[in-house]
Amino acid sequence: MKGCLCIHGFTGDPWEVEPIAESLRQQKDWLVYAPTLPGHGPDEDLREVTYQHWVYMVEVAVEELIKRCEEVYVIGFSMGGLLACYIAAKYEIKKLVLLSAAAYYLNPPMLFESVKAAWHTQLTGESEPDQLVDLYRHKMTHTPMSAVLQFMTAVKKIRPYIRHVHTPTLIIQGERDALVPRKSSEYLFRTIGAEEKFIHYLKDGRHMICHGFEQDQLTQLIQDFLLGQINRKDEQDEVSCT
């Protein structure tokens, strides 16, 4: 049996990675975990949790998968990508997938563009719904500063583990991500110690990459990578990282 741990992001919940988790559950003999990190979810209360609680939960989850499965994969979104790196550095993981992983965070140019679009919508009523606008509004008004500090601490504490990741890794990021800048994926690609590592940018992808217009392409990329169907030469031709 193959096992996969899917880790959502800061202030989020398993919905963020649900399309990927569900696609893998359709595979024969796959066990997929997508837990809710402490303090997150519909009844979230981030005031009393620390980054250690998040680390502990993903460690418990991956240890359970290792006990039950012959091979274990880890997929991490946003802050979950950093937690996934920590797991891959510490445990024997078959493959690692990082989605909009927050080794760095906040992309001011794209954030400005999204805010400008929101003002245009309010003034003219002419715009497609932008899930980022609601996301930013919620984060700015509902996230306690203590939790933000825990998130920043998690990034700082986990970064040193990245160079110890030798697991084959696929990094995917949207070029229109307004929360995580491109330098985050570039840093991860340079720093991860794995010989087999790929990076792919989705042209129209935003931060909520699993729910964007390119969801089908994203799902296919991940399945091809996990099932060993990515041709290394073809994929490396798509790398645009300095």
KESETI-622814 format. One record per residue (C-alpha): residue number from 1; residue in three letters; x, y, z. Coordinates in steps of 0.05 Angstrom, whole numbers, always signed. Layout:
<pts>
<pt><num>NUM</num><residu>ALA</residu><x>X</x><y>Y</y><z>Z</z></pt>
...
</pts>
This chain:
<pts>
<pt><num>1</num><residu>MET</residu><x>+0</x><y>+0</y><z>+0</z></pt>
<pt><num>2</num><residu>LYS</residu><x>+23</x><y>+71</y><z>-15</z></pt>
<pt><num>3</num><residu>GLY</residu><x>+11</x><y>+126</y><z>+36</z></pt>
<pt><num>4</num><residu>CYS</residu><x>+7</x><y>+201</y><z>+25</z></pt>
<pt><num>5</num><residu>LEU</residu><x>+5</x><y>+258</y><z>+76</z></pt>
<pt><num>6</num><residu>CYS</residu><x>-26</x><y>+323</y><z>+49</z></pt>
<pt><num>7</num><residu>ILE</residu><x>-12</x><y>+384</y><z>+93</z></pt>
<pt><num>8</num><residu>HIS</residu><x>-52</x><y>+448</y><z>+86</z></pt>
<pt><num>9</num><residu>GLY</residu><x>-27</x><y>+519</y><z>+99</z></pt>
<pt><num>10</num><residu>PHE</residu><x>-28</x><y>+571</y><z>+154</z></pt>
<pt><num>11</num><residu>THR</residu><x>-99</x><y>+592</y><z>+175</z></pt>
<pt><num>12</num><residu>GLY</residu><x>-127</x><y>+542</y><z>+125</z></pt>
<pt><num>13</num><residu>ASP</residu><x>-156</x><y>+472</y><z>+128</z></pt>
<pt><num>14</num><residu>PRO</residu><x>-155</x><y>+407</y><z>+87</z></pt>
<pt><num>15</num><residu>TRP</residu><x>-200</x><y>+439</y><z>+34</z></pt>
<pt><num>16</num><residu>GLU</residu><x>-138</x><y>+474</y><z>+7</z></pt>
<pt><num>17</num><residu>VAL</residu><x>-108</x><y>+407</y><z>-15</z></pt>
<pt><num>18</num><residu>GLU</residu><x>-173</x><y>+368</y><z>-23</z></pt>
<pt><num>19</num><residu>PRO</residu><x>-172</x><y>+362</y><z>-100</z></pt>
<pt><num>20</num><residu>ILE</residu><x>-103</x><y>+330</y><z>-97</z></pt>
<pt><num>21</num><residu>ALA</residu><x>-121</x><y>+285</y><z>-38</z></pt>
<pt><num>22</num><residu>GLU</residu><x>-185</x><y>+261</y><z>-73</z></pt>
<pt><num>23</num><residu>SER</residu><x>-149</x><y>+247</y><z>-138</z></pt>
<pt><num>24</num><residu>LEU</residu><x>-99</x><y>+203</y><z>-101</z></pt>
<pt><num>25</num><residu>ARG</residu><x>-154</x><y>+167</y><z>-62</z></pt>
<pt><num>26</num><residu>GLN</residu><x>-180</x><y>+144</y><z>-130</z></pt>
<pt><num>27</num><residu>GLN</residu><x>-116</x><y>+105</y><z>-140</z></pt>
<pt><num>28</num><residu>LYS</residu><x>-117</x><y>+32</y><z>-121</z></pt>
<pt><num>29</num><residu>ASP</residu><x>-86</x><y>+15</y><z>-53</z></pt>
<pt><num>30</num><residu>TRP</residu><x>-72</x><y>+86</y><z>-31</z></pt>
<pt><num>31</num><residu>LEU</residu><x>-81</x><y>+112</y><z>+39</z></pt>
<pt><num>32</num><residu>VAL</residu><x>-86</x><y>+188</y><z>+41</z></pt>
<pt><num>33</num><residu>TYR</residu><x>-85</x><y>+231</y><z>+104</z></pt>
<pt><num>34</num><residu>ALA</residu><x>-104</x><y>+304</y><z>+102</z></pt>
<pt><num>35</num><residu>PRO</residu><x>-108</x><y>+324</y><z>+176</z></pt>
<pt><num>36</num><residu>THR</residu><x>-129</x><y>+392</y><z>+203</z></pt>
<pt><num>37</num><residu>LEU</residu><x>-71</x><y>+426</y><z>+238</z></pt>
<pt><num>38</num><residu>PRO</residu><x>-82</x><y>+447</y><z>+311</z></pt>
<pt><num>39</num><residu>GLY</residu><x>-118</x><y>+514</y><z>+316</z></pt>
<pt><num>40</num><residu>HIS</residu><x>-144</x><y>+510</y><z>+244</z></pt>
<pt><num>41</num><residu>GLY</residu><x>-210</x><y>+491</y><z>+212</z></pt>
<pt><num>42</num><residu>PRO</residu><x>-281</x><y>+517</y><z>+218</z></pt>
<pt><num>43</num><residu>ASP</residu><x>-275</x><y>+525</y><z>+294</z></pt>
<pt><num>44</num><residu>GLU</residu><x>-205</x><y>+552</y><z>+291</z></pt>
<pt><num>45</num><residu>ASP</residu><x>-172</x><y>+583</y><z>+351</z></pt>
<pt><num>46</num><residu>LEU</residu><x>-100</x><y>+600</y><z>+336</z></pt>
<pt><num>47</num><residu>ARG</residu><x>-89</x><y>+639</y><z>+400</z></pt>
<pt><num>48</num><residu>GLU</residu><x>-67</x><y>+580</y><z>+442</z></pt>
<pt><num>49</num><residu>VAL</residu><x>-25</x><y>+539</y><z>+393</z></pt>
<pt><num>50</num><residu>THR</residu><x>+49</x><y>+542</y><z>+374</z></pt>
<pt><num>51</num><residu>TYR</residu><x>+87</x><y>+517</y><z>+313</z></pt>
<pt><num>52</num><residu>GLN</residu><x>+109</x><y>+458</y><z>+355</z></pt>
<pt><num>53</num><residu>HIS</residu><x>+37</x><y>+434</y><z>+356</z></pt>
<pt><num>54</num><residu>TRP</residu><x>+36</x><y>+435</y><z>+280</z></pt>
<pt><num>55</num><residu>VAL</residu><x>+102</x><y>+398</y><z>+275</z></pt>
<pt><num>56</num><residu>TYR</residu><x>+79</x><y>+345</y><z>+326</z></pt>
<pt><num>57</num><residu>MET</residu><x>+14</x><y>+331</y><z>+288</z></pt>
<pt><num>58</num><residu>VAL</residu><x>+48</x><y>+319</y><z>+221</z></pt>
<pt><num>59</num><residu>GLU</residu><x>+101</x><y>+275</y><z>+255</z></pt>
<pt><num>60</num><residu>VAL</residu><x>+46</x><y>+232</y><z>+286</z></pt>
<pt><num>61</num><residu>ALA</residu><x>+10</x><y>+228</y><z>+219</z></pt>
<pt><num>62</num><residu>VAL</residu><x>+72</x><y>+208</y><z>+179</z></pt>
<pt><num>63</num><residu>GLU</residu><x>+94</x><y>+157</y><z>+231</z></pt>
<pt><num>64</num><residu>GLU</residu><x>+26</x><y>+124</y><z>+226</z></pt>
<pt><num>65</num><residu>LEU</residu><x>+31</x><y>+121</y><z>+150</z></pt>
<pt><num>66</num><residu>ILE</residu><x>+101</x><y>+92</y><z>+154</z></pt>
<pt><num>67</num><residu>LYS</residu><x>+75</x><y>+37</y><z>+200</z></pt>
<pt><num>68</num><residu>ARG</residu><x>+18</x><y>+20</y><z>+152</z></pt>
<pt><num>69</num><residu>CYS</residu><x>+48</x><y>+31</y><z>+83</z></pt>
<pt><num>70</num><residu>GLU</residu><x>+106</x><y>+5</y><z>+41</z></pt>
<pt><num>71</num><residu>GLU</residu><x>+119</x><y>+74</y><z>+11</z></pt>
<pt><num>72</num><residu>VAL</residu><x>+101</x><y>+143</y><z>+38</z></pt>
<pt><num>73</num><residu>TYR</residu><x>+95</x><y>+209</y><z>+0</z></pt>
<pt><num>74</num><residu>VAL</residu><x>+85</x><y>+278</y><z>+28</z></pt>
<pt><num>75</num><residu>ILE</residu><x>+51</x><y>+338</y><z>-5</z></pt>
<pt><num>76</num><residu>GLY</residu><x>+53</x><y>+406</y><z>+28</z></pt>
<pt><num>77</num><residu>PHE</residu><x>+17</x><y>+470</y><z>+10</z></pt>
<pt><num>78</num><residu>SER</residu><x>+42</x><y>+539</y><z>+32</z></pt>
<pt><num>79</num><residu>MET</residu><x>+65</x><y>+533</y><z>+105</z></pt>
<pt><num>80</num><residu>GLY</residu><x>+49</x><y>+459</y><z>+98</z></pt>
<pt><num>81</num><residu>GLY</residu><x>+105</x><y>+457</y><z>+47</z></pt>
<pt><num>82</num><residu>LEU</residu><x>+155</x><y>+477</y><z>+100</z></pt>
<pt><num>83</num><residu>LEU</residu><x>+126</x><y>+425</y><z>+147</z></pt>
<pt><num>84</num><residu>ALA</residu><x>+133</x><y>+374</y><z>+91</z></pt>
<pt><num>85</num><residu>CYS</residu><x>+206</x><y>+393</y><z>+82</z></pt>
<pt><num>86</num><residu>TYR</residu><x>+218</x><y>+380</y><z>+156</z></pt>
<pt><num>87</num><residu>ILE</residu><x>+185</x><y>+312</y><z>+151</z></pt>
<pt><num>88</num><residu>ALA</residu><x>+225</x><y>+294</y><z>+89</z></pt>
<pt><num>89</num><residu>ALA</residu><x>+290</x><y>+314</y><z>+123</z></pt>
<pt><num>90</num><residu>LYS</residu><x>+274</x><y>+272</y><z>+185</z></pt>
<pt><num>91</num><residu>TYR</residu><x>+237</x><y>+211</y><z>+158</z></pt>
<pt><num>92</num><residu>GLU</residu><x>+246</x><y>+162</y><z>+101</z></pt>
<pt><num>93</num><residu>ILE</residu><x>+198</x><y>+191</y><z>+50</z></pt>
<pt><num>94</num><residu>LYS</residu><x>+193</x><y>+164</y><z>-21</z></pt>
<pt><num>95</num><residu>LYS</residu><x>+176</x><y>+230</y><z>-56</z></pt>
<pt><num>96</num><residu>LEU</residu><x>+160</x><y>+302</y><z>-36</z></pt>
<pt><num>97</num><residu>VAL</residu><x>+113</x><y>+353</y><z>-70</z></pt>
<pt><num>98</num><residu>LEU</residu><x>+116</x><y>+426</y><z>-51</z></pt>
<pt><num>99</num><residu>LEU</residu><x>+58</x><y>+471</y><z>-73</z></pt>
<pt><num>100</num><residu>SER</residu><x>+66</x><y>+547</y><z>-64</z></pt>
<pt><num>101</num><residu>ALA</residu><x>+113</x><y>+529</y><z>-7</z></pt>
<pt><num>102</num><residu>ALA</residu><x>+127</x><y>+588</y><z>+39</z></pt>
<pt><num>103</num><residu>ALA</residu><x>+202</x><y>+589</y><z>+49</z></pt>
<pt><num>104</num><residu>TYR</residu><x>+190</x><y>+663</y><z>+38</z></pt>
<pt><num>105</num><residu>TYR</residu><x>+122</x><y>+698</y><z>+40</z></pt>
<pt><num>106</num><residu>LEU</residu><x>+83</x><y>+757</y><z>+15</z></pt>
<pt><num>107</num><residu>ASN</residu><x>+90</x><y>+779</y><z>-58</z></pt>
<pt><num>108</num><residu>PRO</residu><x>+77</x><y>+855</y><z>-56</z></pt>
<pt><num>109</num><residu>PRO</residu><x>+69</x><y>+866</y><z>-132</z></pt>
<pt><num>110</num><residu>MET</residu><x>+16</x><y>+812</y><z>-139</z></pt>
<pt><num>111</num><residu>LEU</residu><x>-17</x><y>+832</y><z>-74</z></pt>
<pt><num>112</num><residu>PHE</residu><x>-23</x><y>+904</y><z>-100</z></pt>
<pt><num>113</num><residu>GLU</residu><x>-53</x><y>+878</y><z>-165</z></pt>
<pt><num>114</num><residu>SER</residu><x>-106</x><y>+838</y><z>-128</z></pt>
<pt><num>115</num><residu>VAL</residu><x>-123</x><y>+897</y><z>-82</z></pt>
<pt><num>116</num><residu>LYS</residu><x>-128</x><y>+942</y><z>-143</z></pt>
<pt><num>117</num><residu>ALA</residu><x>-175</x><y>+892</y><z>-176</z></pt>
<pt><num>118</num><residu>ALA</residu><x>-218</x><y>+891</y><z>-113</z></pt>
<pt><num>119</num><residu>TRP</residu><x>-225</x><y>+967</y><z>-115</z></pt>
<pt><num>120</num><residu>HIS</residu><x>-244</x><y>+963</y><z>-189</z></pt>
<pt><num>121</num><residu>THR</residu><x>-298</x><y>+912</y><z>-172</z></pt>
<pt><num>122</num><residu>GLN</residu><x>-327</x><y>+958</y><z>-118</z></pt>
<pt><num>123</num><residu>LEU</residu><x>-327</x><y>+1018</y><z>-164</z></pt>
<pt><num>124</num><residu>THR</residu><x>-353</x><y>+986</y><z>-228</z></pt>
<pt><num>125</num><residu>GLY</residu><x>-382</x><y>+919</y><z>-208</z></pt>
<pt><num>126</num><residu>GLU</residu><x>-345</x><y>+889</y><z>-267</z></pt>
<pt><num>127</num><residu>SER</residu><x>-297</x><y>+835</y><z>-248</z></pt>
<pt><num>128</num><residu>GLU</residu><x>-292</x><y>+760</y><z>-240</z></pt>
<pt><num>129</num><residu>PRO</residu><x>-295</x><y>+736</y><z>-168</z></pt>
<pt><num>130</num><residu>ASP</residu><x>-226</x><y>+735</y><z>-137</z></pt>
<pt><num>131</num><residu>GLN</residu><x>-219</x><y>+686</y><z>-80</z></pt>
<pt><num>132</num><residu>LEU</residu><x>-154</x><y>+720</y><z>-59</z></pt>
<pt><num>133</num><residu>VAL</residu><x>-191</x><y>+783</y><z>-40</z></pt>
<pt><num>134</num><residu>ASP</residu><x>-234</x><y>+746</y><z>+10</z></pt>
<pt><num>135</num><residu>LEU</residu><x>-173</x><y>+707</y><z>+34</z></pt>
<pt><num>136</num><residu>TYR</residu><x>-134</x><y>+770</y><z>+49</z></pt>
<pt><num>137</num><residu>ARG</residu><x>-193</x><y>+804</y><z>+82</z></pt>
<pt><num>138</num><residu>HIS</residu><x>-203</x><y>+744</y><z>+128</z></pt>
<pt><num>139</num><residu>LYS</residu><x>-130</x><y>+737</y><z>+145</z></pt>
<pt><num>140</num><residu>MET</residu><x>-122</x><y>+811</y><z>+161</z></pt>
<pt><num>141</num><residu>THR</residu><x>-184</x><y>+813</y><z>+206</z></pt>
<pt><num>142</num><residu>HIS</residu><x>-185</x><y>+745</y><z>+239</z></pt>
<pt><num>143</num><residu>THR</residu><x>-113</x><y>+721</y><z>+249</z></pt>
<pt><num>144</num><residu>PRO</residu><x>-84</x><y>+738</y><z>+318</z></pt>
<pt><num>145</num><residu>MET</residu><x>-14</x><y>+768</y><z>+317</z></pt>
<pt><num>146</num><residu>SER</residu><x>+10</x><y>+712</y><z>+363</z></pt>
<pt><num>147</num><residu>ALA</residu><x>-6</x><y>+662</y><z>+309</z></pt>
<pt><num>148</num><residu>VAL</residu><x>+29</x><y>+703</y><z>+256</z></pt>
<pt><num>149</num><residu>LEU</residu><x>+91</x><y>+703</y><z>+300</z></pt>
<pt><num>150</num><residu>GLN</residu><x>+86</x><y>+627</y><z>+307</z></pt>
<pt><num>151</num><residu>PHE</residu><x>+82</x><y>+621</y><z>+231</z></pt>
<pt><num>152</num><residu>MET</residu><x>+144</x><y>+664</y><z>+223</z></pt>
<pt><num>153</num><residu>THR</residu><x>+180</x><y>+624</y><z>+276</z></pt>
<pt><num>154</num><residu>ALA</residu><x>+161</x><y>+559</y><z>+240</z></pt>
<pt><num>155</num><residu>VAL</residu><x>+191</x><y>+585</y><z>+175</z></pt>
<pt><num>156</num><residu>LYS</residu><x>+255</x><y>+607</y><z>+211</z></pt>
<pt><num>157</num><residu>LYS</residu><x>+263</x><y>+542</y><z>+249</z></pt>
<pt><num>158</num><residu>ILE</residu><x>+249</x><y>+496</y><z>+190</z></pt>
<pt><num>159</num><residu>ARG</residu><x>+292</x><y>+530</y><z>+137</z></pt>
<pt><num>160</num><residu>PRO</residu><x>+357</x><y>+497</y><z>+161</z></pt>
<pt><num>161</num><residu>TYR</residu><x>+326</x><y>+428</y><z>+149</z></pt>
<pt><num>162</num><residu>ILE</residu><x>+314</x><y>+442</y><z>+75</z></pt>
<pt><num>163</num><residu>ARG</residu><x>+386</x><y>+428</y><z>+55</z></pt>
<pt><num>164</num><residu>HIS</residu><x>+379</x><y>+359</y><z>+88</z></pt>
<pt><num>165</num><residu>VAL</residu><x>+322</x><y>+339</y><z>+42</z></pt>
<pt><num>166</num><residu>HIS</residu><x>+348</x><y>+285</y><z>-5</z></pt>
<pt><num>167</num><residu>THR</residu><x>+280</x><y>+259</y><z>-25</z></pt>
<pt><num>168</num><residu>PRO</residu><x>+261</x><y>+266</y><z>-99</z></pt>
<pt><num>169</num><residu>THR</residu><x>+221</x><y>+331</y><z>-100</z></pt>
<pt><num>170</num><residu>LEU</residu><x>+171</x><y>+366</y><z>-145</z></pt>
<pt><num>171</num><residu>ILE</residu><x>+161</x><y>+441</y><z>-134</z></pt>
<pt><num>172</num><residu>ILE</residu><x>+101</x><y>+476</y><z>-164</z></pt>
<pt><num>173</num><residu>GLN</residu><x>+82</x><y>+549</y><z>-158</z></pt>
<pt><num>174</num><residu>GLY</residu><x>+34</x><y>+596</y><z>-192</z></pt>
<pt><num>175</num><residu>GLU</residu><x>+65</x><y>+656</y><z>-227</z></pt>
<pt><num>176</num><residu>ARG</residu><x>+8</x><y>+700</y><z>-201</z></pt>
<pt><num>177</num><residu>ASP</residu><x>+16</x><y>+679</y><z>-128</z></pt>
<pt><num>178</num><residu>ALA</residu><x>+4</x><y>+741</y><z>-85</z></pt>
<pt><num>179</num><residu>LEU</residu><x>+26</x><y>+711</y><z>-19</z></pt>
<pt><num>180</num><residu>VAL</residu><x>+88</x><y>+671</y><z>-35</z></pt>
<pt><num>181</num><residu>PRO</residu><x>+140</x><y>+704</y><z>-81</z></pt>
<pt><num>182</num><residu>ARG</residu><x>+176</x><y>+667</y><z>-137</z></pt>
<pt><num>183</num><residu>LYS</residu><x>+241</x><y>+671</y><z>-98</z></pt>
<pt><num>184</num><residu>SER</residu><x>+212</x><y>+621</y><z>-49</z></pt>
<pt><num>185</num><residu>SER</residu><x>+207</x><y>+565</y><z>-101</z></pt>
<pt><num>186</num><residu>GLU</residu><x>+275</x><y>+585</y><z>-129</z></pt>
<pt><num>187</num><residu>TYR</residu><x>+306</x><y>+582</y><z>-60</z></pt>
<pt><num>188</num><residu>LEU</residu><x>+276</x><y>+513</y><z>-48</z></pt>
<pt><num>189</num><residu>PHE</residu><x>+301</x><y>+487</y><z>-115</z></pt>
<pt><num>190</num><residu>ARG</residu><x>+372</x><y>+512</y><z>-101</z></pt>
<pt><num>191</num><residu>THR</residu><x>+374</x><y>+490</y><z>-29</z></pt>
<pt><num>192</num><residu>ILE</residu><x>+342</x><y>+421</y><z>-28</z></pt>
<pt><num>193</num><residu>GLY</residu><x>+396</x><y>+369</y><z>-28</z></pt>
<pt><num>194</num><residu>ALA</residu><x>+361</x><y>+319</y><z>-73</z></pt>
<pt><num>195</num><residu>GLU</residu><x>+393</x><y>+300</y><z>-139</z></pt>
<pt><num>196</num><residu>GLU</residu><x>+325</x><y>+288</y><z>-170</z></pt>
<pt><num>197</num><residu>LYS</residu><x>+285</x><y>+353</y><z>-164</z></pt>
<pt><num>198</num><residu>PHE</residu><x>+238</x><y>+388</y><z>-212</z></pt>
<pt><num>199</num><residu>ILE</residu><x>+206</x><y>+457</y><z>-213</z></pt>
<pt><num>200</num><residu>HIS</residu><x>+145</x><y>+478</y><z>-252</z></pt>
<pt><num>201</num><residu>TYR</residu><x>+108</x><y>+545</y><z>-256</z></pt>
<pt><num>202</num><residu>LEU</residu><x>+34</x><y>+550</y><z>-273</z></pt>
<pt><num>203</num><residu>LYS</residu><x>+24</x><y>+612</y><z>-316</z></pt>
<pt><num>204</num><residu>ASP</residu><x>-44</x><y>+632</y><z>-287</z></pt>
<pt><num>205</num><residu>GLY</residu><x>-35</x><y>+599</y><z>-219</z></pt>
<pt><num>206</num><residu>ARG</residu><x>-50</x><y>+640</y><z>-156</z></pt>
<pt><num>207</num><residu>HIS</residu><x>-36</x><y>+621</y><z>-84</z></pt>
<pt><num>208</num><residu>MET</residu><x>-96</x><y>+574</y><z>-77</z></pt>
<pt><num>209</num><residu>ILE</residu><x>-63</x><y>+532</y><z>-130</z></pt>
<pt><num>210</num><residu>CYS</residu><x>-104</x><y>+469</y><z>-120</z></pt>
<pt><num>211</num><residu>HIS</residu><x>-168</x><y>+506</y><z>-136</z></pt>
<pt><num>212</num><residu>GLY</residu><x>-146</x><y>+548</y><z>-195</z></pt>
<pt><num>213</num><residu>PHE</residu><x>-160</x><y>+545</y><z>-270</z></pt>
<pt><num>214</num><residu>GLU</residu><x>-101</x><y>+498</y><z>-280</z></pt>
<pt><num>215</num><residu>GLN</residu><x>-125</x><y>+447</y><z>-229</z></pt>
<pt><num>216</num><residu>ASP</residu><x>-127</x><y>+390</y><z>-279</z></pt>
<pt><num>217</num><residu>GLN</residu><x>-56</x><y>+405</y><z>-302</z></pt>
<pt><num>218</num><residu>LEU</residu><x>-32</x><y>+409</y><z>-229</z></pt>
<pt><num>219</num><residu>THR</residu><x>-65</x><y>+343</y><z>-212</z></pt>
<pt><num>220</num><residu>GLN</residu><x>-34</x><y>+309</y><z>-272</z></pt>
<pt><num>221</num><residu>LEU</residu><x>+35</x><y>+336</y><z>-257</z></pt>
<pt><num>222</num><residu>ILE</residu><x>+32</x><y>+309</y><z>-186</z></pt>
<pt><num>223</num><residu>GLN</residu><x>+5</x><y>+241</y><z>-206</z></pt>
<pt><num>224</num><residu>ASP</residu><x>+57</x><y>+233</y><z>-260</z></pt>
<pt><num>225</num><residu>PHE</residu><x>+112</x><y>+251</y><z>-211</z></pt>
<pt><num>226</num><residu>LEU</residu><x>+88</x><y>+205</y><z>-155</z></pt>
<pt><num>227</num><residu>LEU</residu><x>+75</x><y>+147</y><z>-203</z></pt>
<pt><num>228</num><residu>GLY</residu><x>+143</x><y>+155</y><z>-236</z></pt>
<pt><num>229</num><residu>GLN</residu><x>+117</x><y>+179</y><z>-304</z></pt>
<pt><num>230</num><residu>ILE</residu><x>+155</x><y>+245</y><z>-308</z></pt>
<pt><num>231</num><residu>ASN</residu><x>+210</x><y>+242</y><z>-360</z></pt>
<pt><num>232</num><residu>ARG</residu><x>+269</x><y>+276</y><z>-326</z></pt>
<pt><num>233</num><residu>LYS</residu><x>+297</x><y>+308</y><z>-390</z></pt>
<pt><num>234</num><residu>ASP</residu><x>+229</x><y>+334</y><z>-413</z></pt>
<pt><num>235</num><residu>GLU</residu><x>+213</x><y>+363</y><z>-345</z></pt>
<pt><num>236</num><residu>GLN</residu><x>+281</x><y>+395</y><z>-336</z></pt>
<pt><num>237</num><residu>ASP</residu><x>+269</x><y>+431</y><z>-402</z></pt>
<pt><num>238</num><residu>GLU</residu><x>+213</x><y>+469</y><z>-366</z></pt>
<pt><num>239</num><residu>VAL</residu><x>+256</x><y>+491</y><z>-308</z></pt>
<pt><num>240</num><residu>SER</residu><x>+265</x><y>+566</y><z>-304</z></pt>
<pt><num>241</num><residu>CYS</residu><x>+305</x><y>+576</y><z>-241</z></pt>
<pt><num>242</num><residu>THR</residu><x>+368</x><y>+616</y><z>-228</z></pt>
</pts>
